[in-house]
Amino acid sequence: MRAWNDGLAVSSPPKKQSVNKRGSADAIAKRRAARAFNEMVLGPTSREGDGRTERKRRRMLKELADGATGSGQELKPMDVLLRVQWLLNMGETVESLKKVRPQSITVKVTDALINGVKQLNDAYDFAPEVYRFVGIDDNVLVAAGVVRKKRGPVKARERAVAAAKRGAA
């Protein structure tokens, strides 16, 4: 953009470019080429076994067990939800997580809680099992629309009556 100063066009100062903290474009290209080459030679491998991911998994499991972060701050319910969901996505099972962090006390059900769970699920789309780790039971999840209520078994007689009504119509 040019500004006019006494009839002369003056250039505005150039915009400052954001600093790339991962290195130059050449360095990035080299890392990508090296990864691609390794996959061609070794075959496709999953990156789940990479050291950083494993260390993060162990750290999150420890934090869930302790109920606090590494710096000693207590985990808030949202922190628990995020950690449990991440661990489930990384292949941990609900049973293994229950051993690490037992289910907490059930939270008192209110309309505000139901609305909060609905908004939270709309934003984050947590798995229904995750909510149990902060004391939210299935009734709240059904009321919030996170899960559908399971239908019980239908008795044979009721099934016959329903079939008869369909046939008579």
C-alpha positions as CSV (number, residue, x, y, z in Angstrom):
1,M,0.0,0.0,0.0
2,R,1.3,3.4,-0.9
3,A,0.7,6.6,1.1
4,W,0.8,10.0,-0.5
5,N,3.1,12.5,1.1
6,D,3.3,16.0,-0.6
7,G,2.4,14.5,-3.9
8,L,5.1,11.8,-3.7
9,A,4.3,8.1,-3.4
10,V,5.8,6.7,-0.3
11,S,5.9,2.9,0.3
12,S,4.7,1.7,3.6
13,P,7.1,-0.5,5.6
14,P,7.1,-4.2,4.5
15,K,5.1,-6.6,6.6
16,K,7.1,-8.6,9.1
17,Q,7.1,-12.3,8.1
18,S,6.4,-14.8,10.8
19,V,9.4,-16.6,12.1
20,N,9.6,-20.3,11.3
21,K,10.8,-22.0,14.5
22,R,11.3,-25.3,12.8
23,G,14.1,-24.2,10.5
24,S,14.4,-23.1,7.0
25,A,12.4,-24.4,4.1
26,D,15.4,-26.4,3.0
27,A,15.7,-28.1,6.4
28,I,12.0,-29.0,6.3
29,A,12.3,-30.4,2.8
30,K,15.3,-32.5,3.9
31,R,13.4,-34.0,6.9
32,R,10.4,-34.9,4.7
33,A,12.6,-36.5,2.1
34,A,14.4,-38.5,4.8
35,R,11.2,-39.7,6.3
36,A,9.9,-40.7,2.8
37,F,13.2,-42.5,2.0
38,N,13.1,-44.4,5.4
39,E,9.5,-45.5,4.7
40,M,10.5,-46.7,1.1
41,V,13.5,-48.7,2.4
42,L,11.9,-50.1,5.6
43,G,8.4,-50.3,4.4
44,P,5.4,-48.3,5.8
45,T,5.6,-48.1,9.6
46,S,3.2,-46.6,12.0
47,R,4.5,-43.6,13.9
48,E,2.7,-44.7,17.1
49,G,6.0,-46.2,18.4
50,D,7.9,-43.0,18.1
51,G,9.5,-42.0,21.4
52,R,7.7,-38.7,21.9
53,T,4.3,-40.4,21.6
54,E,5.2,-43.1,24.1
55,R,6.6,-40.7,26.6
56,K,3.4,-38.6,26.3
57,R,1.3,-41.7,26.8
58,R,3.2,-42.6,29.9
59,R,3.0,-39.1,31.2
60,M,-0.7,-38.9,30.7
61,L,-1.3,-42.2,32.4
62,K,0.8,-41.1,35.4
63,E,-1.1,-37.8,35.6
64,L,-4.4,-39.6,35.6
65,A,-3.2,-41.9,38.3
66,D,-1.9,-39.1,40.4
67,G,-4.8,-36.7,39.7
68,A,-2.4,-33.9,39.1
69,T,-0.1,-32.6,36.4
70,G,3.7,-32.9,36.5
71,S,3.9,-29.5,38.1
72,G,1.5,-30.6,40.9
73,Q,-1.7,-28.8,39.8
74,E,-4.8,-30.8,40.3
75,L,-6.5,-32.1,37.2
76,K,-9.7,-30.4,36.4
77,P,-12.6,-32.5,35.0
78,M,-11.9,-31.1,31.5
79,D,-8.3,-32.1,31.8
80,V,-9.4,-35.6,32.7
81,L,-11.7,-35.8,29.7
82,L,-9.0,-34.6,27.3
83,R,-6.4,-37.0,28.6
84,V,-8.8,-40.0,28.6
85,Q,-10.0,-39.3,25.1
86,W,-6.4,-38.9,23.8
87,L,-5.4,-42.2,25.4
88,L,-8.4,-44.0,23.9
89,N,-7.5,-42.6,20.5
90,M,-3.9,-44.0,21.0
91,G,-5.2,-47.5,21.6
92,E,-5.6,-47.7,25.4
93,T,-8.7,-49.6,26.5
94,V,-11.3,-48.3,28.9
95,E,-10.5,-51.3,31.3
96,S,-6.8,-50.3,31.4
97,L,-7.7,-46.7,32.1
98,K,-10.1,-47.8,34.9
99,K,-7.2,-49.5,36.6
100,V,-5.2,-46.3,36.5
101,R,-8.0,-44.0,37.5
102,P,-11.0,-45.5,39.2
103,Q,-14.4,-44.0,38.4
104,S,-15.1,-40.9,40.4
105,I,-18.2,-40.2,42.5
106,T,-21.3,-39.6,40.5
107,V,-22.1,-35.9,39.9
108,K,-25.5,-34.5,41.0
109,V,-27.7,-34.2,37.9
110,T,-29.1,-30.8,37.1
111,D,-30.4,-29.1,34.0
112,A,-27.2,-27.0,33.9
113,L,-25.1,-30.2,33.9
114,I,-27.2,-31.7,31.1
115,N,-26.8,-28.5,29.0
116,G,-23.1,-28.3,29.8
117,V,-22.6,-31.9,28.6
118,K,-24.5,-31.3,25.4
119,Q,-22.5,-28.2,24.6
120,L,-19.2,-29.9,25.5
121,N,-20.1,-32.9,23.4
122,D,-21.1,-30.7,20.4
123,A,-17.7,-29.0,20.7
124,Y,-15.4,-31.9,21.4
125,D,-17.3,-35.1,20.4
126,F,-15.9,-37.1,23.3
127,A,-16.6,-40.9,23.4
128,P,-19.4,-41.6,25.8
129,E,-17.1,-43.8,28.0
130,V,-14.9,-40.7,28.7
131,Y,-17.6,-39.0,30.8
132,R,-17.7,-41.8,33.3
133,F,-14.1,-40.9,34.4
134,V,-15.5,-37.6,35.8
135,G,-18.6,-39.1,37.4
136,I,-21.2,-38.5,34.7
137,D,-23.5,-41.5,34.3
138,D,-25.5,-42.8,31.4
139,N,-28.7,-41.0,32.4
140,V,-27.1,-37.6,31.9
141,L,-25.6,-38.7,28.6
142,V,-29.1,-39.9,27.4
143,A,-30.7,-36.6,28.5
144,A,-28.0,-34.6,26.8
145,G,-28.4,-36.6,23.6
146,V,-24.9,-38.0,23.6
147,V,-26.1,-41.6,23.6
148,R,-29.5,-43.1,22.8
149,K,-31.4,-45.0,25.5
150,K,-31.1,-48.7,25.0
151,R,-34.3,-50.5,24.3
152,G,-35.0,-53.5,26.5
153,P,-36.0,-56.9,25.2
154,V,-39.4,-57.1,23.6
155,K,-41.6,-59.9,24.8
156,A,-42.8,-62.4,22.3
157,R,-46.5,-61.6,22.9
158,E,-46.0,-57.9,22.3
159,R,-44.1,-58.8,19.1
160,A,-47.1,-60.9,18.0
161,V,-49.5,-58.1,18.7
162,A,-47.5,-55.6,16.8
163,A,-47.2,-58.0,13.9
164,A,-50.9,-58.5,13.9
165,K,-51.6,-54.8,13.8
166,R,-49.2,-54.3,10.9
167,G,-51.0,-57.1,9.0
168,A,-54.5,-55.8,9.7
169,A,-53.6,-52.3,8.5
